Amino acid sequence: MSAPVTDVHVHIQPWEMLRPAVVEAMRRGRDDMAEVERALKDPKALLALMDRDGIGRLVLINYESPDVMGFSTATNDWILEYTKGARDRLLPCVGINPRFEKDVRGRAERLADGGARLFKVHGPHMLVAPNAYLDAHPSLRALYEVASARRIPVMFHTGTSVFRGARTKHGDPLMVEDVGVDFPELDVIIAHGGRPFWTEEAFFLLRRFPRFHLDLSGIPPPRILEWFPRLEEIADRVLFGTDWPSPGVPSIAKNLAAVRALPLSPATIEKFVSGNAQRLFPPRA
Ligand SMILES: [Zn+2]
């Protein structure tokens, strides 16, 4: 039997914390809101959707962004609780914002003890640069040290964000270069590949650092090979992701079908949708 399909980038989050303008942006144009809302409330409903669509595992992205998005510090505990009964299929991702947390090291350790599988640094929404440990937020270094020591990957949002208050400058992938230089043992995920106007920078980093991975989420599948024509050079480090249910992403299943239809070998596609994620997020006993 082949390994399960893993979507490494799904936004199951506590929407009740979201600022009204953000909720409106999330809802706009969706015809599956009832389904989404059931899944947000009940992990069993989400698992049923996954079974229907042939998706084995999801990484559920959460992070603190109290002032831009509305996600308070409780968001991390929320996702640990939500995933509790199904950690083999629902992998919790948490994010500590050093603008609001004094003890980043202690918090990272506690969240890791609590089962966190991934740390998210969302620069444009946290208003923190990936390399801010060099100047504005020295405590960010502790996050990368804990993640390296405990073999927990760190995902960086790269590219634009249009939510009100978001600052895209913190999504410049070149700021992750410092992380690659200073934390060579850290597994890094470059979410969205710097799209739409930093894809060359992102690809440079992906080739330079053997522990850097590309998450395809947020890239319309027809544009993947246009923006990353040499994708096969990093085939062992490409991860299927969708960003569902963010604006412009109708469903995980449609996205998966489009990625499977890319003009690449079946073995390569299998790595993207399943094998690479299985290696980066190995099943836990
Ligand atoms: Zn996202």
Residues whose N, C-alpha, C, O or C-beta is under 5 A from the ligand:
A	BS01	ZN	D243
